[in-house]
Amino acid sequence: MNKQRYRNALVEAVLWLGIGYNFALALVNALLFPVSTAHVYAAEMISYGLCFLLGLGALEGRRAAIVWTGIALVIAVALLRYLAIWQLDPKFLRDAIIPFAFLVLGASYRGSLPSLVMRLGVVVLLVAAFEMFMPQTYGEVVNPKSYFVNTRAAEAEGFWNEDSNLYISATRPGERNWLPGHDLTRASSIFVEPITMGNFIIFFCAAIIALHRSYSWPKLALAALMILSLLVASDGRLASATCLLMLLLAPLLRRWDQRLSLLIFFLIMLFGWLLVDVARVDHYEDTLIGRVFFTVDSMKNLSAASWFGLDMQSPYRYFDSGIAYFIASQSIVVVMAFLLAYSFLLRLRGGEGQLFKNLFMFAFALSLLVSNGYFSVKTAALWWFVCGYLWQYIPVHMRGDPVDEQNGQAPSLPDYGRA
């Protein structure tokens, strides 16, 4: 039992490394010595390696075959692309590997998922509160400006507030959406930049909604208060809208057959297209509807080479259009293969699994209209870790089911546990 506890702690530590290595490196950069892009790459590679080292042995039978086949296809696509155009961008290969790495890591976790989700939320909230109420101290201790200048080739002159050490958009001009009239910074917590902070809130909200039966009423109330506090701290527009929509759609998505989750993707894409047409937006601006227009316009003008992932420079023009970036970096063939595999091969157990899977597809598709942020390990690691856990385990109220649907044998895995 102690051995399993230590293993769970190690798995959780690897998850924290995946989502928090930027924070750790920013502390080192601010307090010890300057870090570089090489340190960032090394931290990422170590986290992926540890994921596979700890996780691959946890999968058996059909699940293991699915993962190995997927990894083989990713490598084959990269090789075929290289042979076609004699170019290889490790970033696009890394984007495709992240889901497999954290899927298998989640499958190896034997602890309580609800408790882990709450721990994630508490730590992120505490660091965000420190940042909001002591921004100067946070700027000195973490120094996001110096970190991004050293590791991302950002220019200090490009930050809105040149007198602040916070991230470029932490003190953006204009009023806040939450608490207008206040000059509070946009918190980024352990993620060092606010965009991923907003993506974390969406993940946290989805996990609480999907696993709500594993929480007591007081903890559900606490989780709701935490989500509201994080939304205020980050001042996230997309996060606020997505959380509200997920809450409203949860009863429908709980009943929506997870094998049809790819339809959610296409419905969201169609919604974005119709929204731009109805609103008669005809130019880009840095607003939600402006970014949706950019996505629609980008999709209309993708070159044939971009559709098949053969223009290696094309994806870098579409950071504000996740779907255009997805297609241009991986090809429409890979995108369709991903949607089909996610819908039909990744079968998550129980009502919790079905709801979480559909919420993930909803949030992912919605984000693709305005950003490629879900290809960041800091965001993707959380979603795929939970998918891996729910792919492997059986919820407590289903323990009477003696047969594992995918392997045809009695499962010997623990339930979700209670927070």
N, C-alpha and C positions, 0 to 999 in steps of 0.2 A: 504493500500500500504506500509506504514511504517512497519507494522507487517511482511509482506512478505520479505521486504528488510532485516530486522533483522534475519529472518529465513534463508535467503540465506547466510548471513554473518556467521551464526552459522554453517550451512552445510559446507561452505568453510573452516571454522576454524577446523572442524573435519577432513576434507581431509588433511589440513596442519599438523594436529596432527598425522595422519596415516603415512605420508611420512617424517615428520620431527621430530618425537619424539626422535630419536637418537641424532640429533643435539642439541635439547633442553637439554637432559640429559647429553650430553658431556659438554655443557656449565656449567651446575650445578656441574658436576664432577670436572671440571677444576677450577672453580671460587668459589664454595661454600663448598661442602662436597662430599666425595666419594659416588658414586652410585654403586648399585649391580645389579645382574641379576634379582632380585625380582622387582626392580624399572622398568626394561625394560618390564617384563611380565605385570606389573600393567598398564603401559602406553598403551601397546597393547590391553589389555582387556578393558580398558576404551574406547579406540577408537572404538573397535568393538561394545561395548554396545551402544555408542552414535549413531553409524551408524544405528543400528536396531531401536533405540528409535526414531530417526528422520525420518527414511526412510520407515519402513514397512507400515505406514499409507498412504504413497503416492501411493501405488499400489492397484489396484482394479481388480476384475474379474479374468481373466485368468492369468494375470501377477502375481498377488498375489498367486494364486494357484500353479503356477510353482515354485515360490520361497519357499513357505512353504513345497511343496512336496520334493524339492531338499534338504532342511535342514533336513527334516525327514529322507530322505534316507542316508544322511551323518551320522546322529546319529545311524541309524539302522546298517549301515556297521560297525561303530566303536563298537557297542554292539556285533554284530555277531563275529567280530574278537576277541573281549575280551573273549567271550564264547568258541571260538575255541582254543585259545592258552593261555588264562588267562594273557594277557599282554595288556597294553594300553599306547600309547605314545601321550601325548597331542599335540605335535608338528604336527603330521600328521592330527589330527582333526582340528587344527588351520589352516593348509594349505587349507583344504577343505572348511572352513567357510569364509575365506577372500573374495572370489568372491561374495558370497551372501551379505556380509556386505556392501561392497562398491558399488555393483550393486544397492541396494535399496537406499543407500545414494545419488548416482547420479540421481536416479529417482525422488528424492525429491527436487532437485535443480531447481529453477525457474529463475535463472539469465542467463546472457549471457555466454555460453560456450566458444566462441572464446576469449572473454575478459579474462576469467579465465585462459585459456591455456597460453595466453600471459603473464599474471601476474606470473604464475608459472615459465615460461622461464626467465623472467627478474630477479626475485629473485635468481634463481639458478645461473644465469650468474654473477650477482653482487657479490655473495658470492664466486663463483669460481675465479673471478678476484682478489678479496681480498686475497684468498688463494695462488694464483699463484705469485702475485707480493709482498706479505708480508707473506711468508711462516712461518717465525719465529714467527711473531705475531699471525698468525692463530694457529700455534702449541701451543702457550702459552694459548690462549683464549679458544680453542676447545680441544686441546690435545687428538687426536684420540688414540694415543698409550696408555695413561693411561685409557681411556674409555674402550678400548677393553680388556686390561689386567684385569680391574675390573669386566667387565660384560660378557666377553666371554671366560675367562680363558686362554687368549693368554699369551705368554711368551715374555717379553721385549727383550730377547736375540734373538728371532726369527725374529725381524724386520731387514730389509736390512741395514738401517742406524740407528745404536744405538744412535747416537748423535741427532737424529731428533725426535720430538714429533708427526710427521705426521703418516699416516697409513702405514702398513707394505710394501705395494707396491707403495707408492707415490714417492719414490726415488729408484725404482728398478734399478739394474745394466743394462747397455746396452743403446744404443741410443734410443731416442724417434722416433716413426713412423712419427708423425707430428713434423716439425721443428727439424730435425736431426742436431746434433751438439750443441744443447742447453741443458742446465742442468735444465730446468724448471721442477717443480714437476708435478705429475699427479693430477689434481684437483679433489676433491670429493664433494666440495660445502656443501650443507646442508645434504648430505647423509653420510658424514663422511668417506666413503670408495669409491674408484674410480669405482668399478664394477657397483654399482647402479647408479652412475653418467652416465655411458655409457648407461645403460638401460633407464634412463630418456631421454637422447638425442634421442633414438629410438622412445620412446613414443611421445615426442614433435614433432619430424619430421612427424610421422604418423598422429598426430592430425592436424598439419598445412596442410598437403597434403589433408586430408579428408575434412577439413572445409575451404579450400582456397577460396571458393566463398563468404564467410562471411567476408573476409579481403579486404581492399583496396590494391592497388598495392604498395604504400609506406610501408604498414605494412607487406606485403608479402616479400618485399625486406629486411626489418628489421629482419623478422623471419629467412630468409635464412642466413643473416649475423650472427644472434645469434647461429644458428645451427653450422655454420662453426667455430665460436669462441669457442663453447662448445666442439666440436670435438678436436680442438687444445688443449684446456685446459685439457681435460681428456686423450688425446692421446689414445683414444679407437679404437682398431683394429676392433672388432666385430661391434661396433657402426657405424664406418665409412662405412664398407662393407654393413651393413644392410640398412642404410639410402640411400646409392646409389642404392641398389637393389629395395627398396621400390619406389623410385622416378621413376626408369625405368619401374617397373611393374604396377604402378598406373593406367595407361589407361586400362590394362587388368583386374586388380582386381576390378576396378569400374564396369565392365560389368560381372564379374564372379558371378554367382548366389550364394548368401550368404548361401543358403541351401546346397551348395556343398563345403563349406569351409573346411570340414573335409578332402576332397581330397587334399587340399593344405598341410595339415599336413602330409599325407602319401607320397606325392611327395617330400617334404623336407627330410623326413626320408630316402626315397629311394635314393635321391641325396647324402646324407651323406654316405650311404653304397657304392654307386658307386664311390664316390670321393676317399675313402680309397682304394678301389680295383684298380682303375686306377692309383693312385699315388703310389701304392705298398708300403704303409706305414705299418710297422710291429711292431712298438713299440711306447710307449707313450713318448711325450715330451711336454713341456709347450708352445705349439704353437697352432694355430687354427686347423691345420690339425692333430696335435698330439692329441688334445682333441676329435676331431671327431673319430679318431681311438679308443680312450678309450671308447667312446660311443658304437661303433660298436662291439668292443671286449666284452664289458660288456653285451650287449644284447645277444650275442652268449652264454655267460656263466652264465646267470641268472638261479638260481635254481628254481625248481617247486614251492617251498615255497615263493620265492621272486615274481614270476609271480602272485601269488594270495594274496600277501601282508601279508603273515604269518610268515615272518622272520623279526622281529622288528629291528635287527641290520643291516640288509642288506642295507637299504637306506643310512646309514651314510658312506658307502663306495663309494657313487656315486655322490658326490657334483659336480664333473666335468662332469657328464653325467646327464643332466636334465631328459631325457626320462627314463633312468634306475631308477633314483630316483623316478620319478612320478609313475612308475609301482610298484616298490618295496614298496613304502610308501602307495599307495592307492589300488593296485591290477589292473590287466589288465581289469577286469570287470568294475571297476569305471572309468578307463581311457576311455574305449569305451563308457560308458554311458555319460561321460562328452562331448566327441566329438559329439555324436548324439544330445545331448541336446543343445549344443552351436550352432550346425548347423541348427537344425529344430525348436527349441523352442524360441531361443533368436533372434527374427526377428527385426532388427534395421531399422528405417524408412529412405526412400529416398536414393538417390545416395550417400550422405555423410555417412549414416549409413552402407550401403552395403560395401563401400570402407573401412571404418574404421574397420569393423568386419573382412574383409579379410586381411587387413594389420596386425591386431592383431594376427590372426592365423598364418600368415607368420612369423612375428617376434617371436612369442612364439615358434613355431616349430623350427625355426633356432637356437634360444637360447638353446633349449633342447639338441642340438647336442654337446654343449660345457659347459653348466652350468645349475644349478638349480635356478639361480637368480630370475626367474619370480615367484617363490614361496615366495619370500620376500614381506612383506606388503608394503615396500617402493616402489617397482616396481608395484606389482599387483594392489594396491589401485588406481593408476592413470588410468590404462587401464579399470578396471571394473567400476570405477566412470563414465567415458565417455560412456561406453556401457550402463549403467543404464540411463543416460541422453538421449541418442539417442534411446533407447528402448521405452522411454516414450513420447518424444516430436516430433513435426513435424517441418521440416525446413520451412523457410519463403516462399520459392517459391512453397511449397506444400499446403499452407493454403487454397487453393480452393477445396481440397479434403474433402468432408463432412463426410467421414466415417472412423472410426478407424478400421483398418484391424483385430485387434485381439479381440476387445471388441464389434465390430459391432455397435458403437455409435459415435456420433459427439464428437471429442476431444475438451477439453476446456483448452488447454495448450498453453503456449507461444511458439514463434518460437525461433530459436537459438539466434537471435539478431546479431548485428555486433560488431566487436571488436572496 
